[in-house]
Amino acid sequence: MVTKKDIDRSISFNEYYALIERLANEGGTTGDDQSQTYVEHTKLNYSRIKRILKTTEPLAEVTNTTDCFDDKITWLVIAESWCGDAAQNVPVMQKMAEVNPNINLRVILRDENPDLMNRYLTNGGKSIPILICLDKNLNELGTWGPRPKVLQDWLKKEKANPTMEMSVLKEQFQVWYTKDKGQTLQQEMLLLMKGWLQKECF
């Protein structure tokens, strides 16, 4: 379970964004791997996040839930600056949270919090981002991650019967994200929240 210490170690989305901006400008990255590859990923992800924040609009279905959704919840997201999936999904989560002040979006870095990460593995791996939805008492309501289901299913299929190099698949994922503009993630989160909160307006 998530503890208050985990929340205390987390940062707001704006702090996370500012951190990535600083690292991109300074030639740095978060995480244990400080290689040039990860530095370049962080730089690229800063550009992605900046674009997504400007171009992503909350779906009408998201906006329409704000009147009946008055539960105070926290979305604690495990991420790193170099992660392409985090760069594509976390800013969309932020756009959803901006619509409803009852959603408190917090980000916590994976490699600085191994105990937390080890509680939320995906098929035994430390895949990110992972969103953990918590009520006001930090009871876990549910989780999401590390990417929209259509991409996760695509990855599973490729691992079972490879048709391309993993690097090419990751590039295809980024193309998909760009075309999708955050719509699939928002729809997935609405369905999950309906189940987690038992709210008919979702």
Order of alpha helices (4+ residues) and beta strands (2+ residues): alpha-beta-alpha-alpha-alpha-beta-alpha-beta-alpha-beta-beta-alpha-alpha-alpha
